[in-house]
Amino acid sequence: MADIQKTERVVKIEEQLGQLLVGKRLTLATAESCTGGNVAHKITSIAGSSVYYMGGVVSYSNEMKAEMLGVLETDIEKYGAVSEPVVRQMAQGIKRRVGTDCAIATSGIAGPGGGTIEKPVGTVWVAICTPRGVESKCLHLGTDRGENIEEATTQAIEMLYYQLLEED
């Protein structure tokens, strides 16, 4: 008879984030552009996520960012949709609109086209909003659209997870 080996189950970051949100009694909303709902998909792939995940917006157009999330049109014009001011406002806007404790926002150029010299393909801004405030960072990823979406998603979820770990 063959030996059956036990394998340890890998706990995904989205599951770890969910456990942390439940433990801290916090809620979450998302505002996504370049990730196209992938952050929401990963969050809601976890059983029981309805306890902490309230919903989100995929705001692909500048008009949607302004109307649904309250992003200032002047900032979109001045800095572009893929910028720190815009992604921070997206996070704050979805948090305010949905009434959650936390938020994740993404805006970037997933590729393969759409890049410029100043903002090449793979440039992604991520922002998180917690009860303590807003944090943001710029990612410089590759040129593969699928890989960029996955990597931006993972880094956004990790960013919120590690920030909440520090907030005690």
URRA-V222348 format. One record per pair of residues at least 6 apart in sequence whose C-alpha atoms are under 7 Angstrom apart, sorted by sequence separation. I is the first residue (numbers start at 1). GAP is how many residues later the second one is. D is the distance in Angstrom with one decimal. If there is no record, write none. Layout:
BEGIN
i:I gap:GAP d:D
i:I gap:GAP d:D
END
This chain:
BEGIN
i:21 gap:6 d:6.6
i:43 gap:6 d:6.8
i:59 gap:6 d:5.5
i:65 gap:6 d:5.6
i:66 gap:6 d:6.0
i:95 gap:6 d:6.8
i:109 gap:6 d:6.5
i:115 gap:6 d:4.5
i:128 gap:6 d:5.7
i:129 gap:6 d:6.5
i:142 gap:6 d:6.5
i:66 gap:7 d:6.1
i:95 gap:7 d:6.2
i:114 gap:7 d:6.6
i:127 gap:7 d:6.8
i:128 gap:7 d:5.4
i:141 gap:7 d:6.2
i:95 gap:8 d:5.5
i:113 gap:8 d:6.7
i:127 gap:8 d:5.6
i:128 gap:8 d:6.4
i:94 gap:9 d:6.8
i:112 gap:9 d:6.6
i:127 gap:9 d:4.1
i:30 gap:10 d:6.6
i:75 gap:10 d:6.9
i:76 gap:10 d:6.5
i:111 gap:10 d:5.3
i:126 gap:10 d:5.5
i:127 gap:10 d:6.6
i:75 gap:11 d:6.7
i:110 gap:11 d:6.1
i:111 gap:11 d:6.7
i:126 gap:11 d:5.5
i:91 gap:12 d:5.5
i:109 gap:12 d:5.2
i:110 gap:12 d:5.5
i:125 gap:12 d:5.8
i:126 gap:12 d:6.4
i:91 gap:13 d:5.7
i:109 gap:13 d:5.6
i:125 gap:13 d:4.5
i:91 gap:14 d:4.9
i:109 gap:14 d:5.6
i:124 gap:14 d:5.7
i:125 gap:14 d:6.2
i:71 gap:15 d:6.3
i:90 gap:15 d:5.9
i:108 gap:15 d:5.5
i:109 gap:15 d:6.2
i:123 gap:15 d:7.0
i:124 gap:15 d:5.0
i:40 gap:16 d:7.0
i:108 gap:16 d:3.9
i:123 gap:16 d:5.8
i:124 gap:16 d:6.6
i:107 gap:17 d:5.7
i:108 gap:17 d:5.9
i:123 gap:17 d:4.9
i:71 gap:18 d:5.4
i:87 gap:18 d:6.0
i:107 gap:18 d:5.3
i:122 gap:18 d:5.5
i:123 gap:18 d:6.2
i:62 gap:19 d:6.8
i:71 gap:19 d:6.3
i:87 gap:19 d:6.3
i:106 gap:19 d:5.8
i:107 gap:19 d:6.6
i:122 gap:19 d:4.3
i:87 gap:20 d:6.1
i:106 gap:20 d:4.6
i:122 gap:20 d:5.0
i:37 gap:21 d:5.9
i:69 gap:21 d:5.6
i:105 gap:21 d:5.7
i:106 gap:21 d:6.6
i:121 gap:21 d:7.0
i:122 gap:21 d:5.8
i:36 gap:22 d:5.8
i:105 gap:22 d:5.1
i:121 gap:22 d:5.7
i:70 gap:23 d:5.6
i:104 gap:23 d:5.9
i:105 gap:23 d:6.3
i:28 gap:24 d:5.9
i:29 gap:24 d:6.1
i:69 gap:24 d:4.4
i:104 gap:24 d:4.5
i:27 gap:25 d:4.4
i:28 gap:25 d:4.9
i:29 gap:25 d:5.6
i:30 gap:25 d:6.6
i:31 gap:25 d:5.6
i:32 gap:25 d:6.3
i:33 gap:25 d:5.7
i:65 gap:25 d:7.0
i:69 gap:25 d:5.7
i:82 gap:25 d:5.3
i:103 gap:25 d:5.5
i:104 gap:25 d:6.5
i:26 gap:26 d:6.4
i:27 gap:26 d:5.8
i:28 gap:26 d:6.0
i:29 gap:26 d:5.1
i:30 gap:26 d:4.4
i:31 gap:26 d:4.9
i:32 gap:26 d:4.8
i:33 gap:26 d:5.2
i:81 gap:26 d:6.9
i:82 gap:26 d:5.1
i:103 gap:26 d:4.9
i:122 gap:26 d:6.4
i:27 gap:27 d:6.8
i:29 gap:27 d:5.2
i:30 gap:27 d:6.4
i:31 gap:27 d:5.9
i:32 gap:27 d:5.9
i:33 gap:27 d:4.8
i:102 gap:27 d:5.2
i:103 gap:27 d:6.8
i:14 gap:28 d:6.4
i:31 gap:28 d:6.8
i:102 gap:28 d:4.5
i:14 gap:29 d:5.6
i:101 gap:29 d:6.1
i:102 gap:29 d:6.7
i:22 gap:30 d:6.6
i:101 gap:30 d:5.9
i:126 gap:30 d:6.1
i:15 gap:31 d:6.2
i:18 gap:31 d:6.7
i:21 gap:31 d:6.6
i:112 gap:31 d:5.8
i:111 gap:32 d:5.9
i:112 gap:32 d:6.3
i:128 gap:32 d:6.0
i:111 gap:33 d:6.4
i:112 gap:33 d:5.9
i:111 gap:34 d:4.9
i:110 gap:35 d:4.9
i:91 gap:36 d:6.2
i:91 gap:37 d:6.1
i:92 gap:37 d:6.4
i:87 gap:38 d:6.4
i:91 gap:38 d:5.9
i:110 gap:38 d:5.7
i:87 gap:39 d:6.5
i:88 gap:39 d:5.5
i:110 gap:39 d:6.4
i:87 gap:40 d:5.9
i:84 gap:41 d:6.3
i:82 gap:42 d:6.9
i:83 gap:42 d:6.3
i:82 gap:43 d:6.5
i:88 gap:46 d:6.8
i:88 gap:48 d:6.7
i:84 gap:52 d:6.9
i:104 gap:52 d:6.8
i:31 gap:59 d:6.1
i:31 gap:60 d:6.4
i:31 gap:63 d:6.1
i:30 gap:64 d:6.6
i:29 gap:65 d:6.5
i:29 gap:66 d:6.3
i:29 gap:69 d:6.9
i:29 gap:71 d:6.4
i:35 gap:71 d:6.7
i:28 gap:72 d:5.5
i:34 gap:72 d:6.4
i:27 gap:73 d:5.1
i:28 gap:73 d:6.2
i:29 gap:73 d:6.5
i:30 gap:73 d:5.4
i:31 gap:73 d:6.3
i:32 gap:73 d:5.4
i:33 gap:73 d:5.7
i:34 gap:73 d:5.2
i:27 gap:74 d:5.2
i:28 gap:74 d:4.7
i:29 gap:74 d:4.8
i:30 gap:74 d:4.8
i:31 gap:74 d:4.6
i:32 gap:74 d:4.9
i:33 gap:74 d:4.9
i:34 gap:74 d:5.2
i:26 gap:75 d:5.7
i:27 gap:75 d:6.0
i:28 gap:75 d:5.3
i:29 gap:75 d:6.7
i:30 gap:75 d:5.8
i:31 gap:75 d:6.7
i:32 gap:75 d:6.5
i:34 gap:75 d:6.3
i:34 gap:76 d:5.9
i:35 gap:114 d:5.1
i:39 gap:114 d:5.3
i:34 gap:115 d:7.0
i:38 gap:115 d:6.5
i:35 gap:118 d:6.6
i:14 gap:143 d:6.5
i:17 gap:144 d:5.3
i:13 gap:145 d:6.6
END
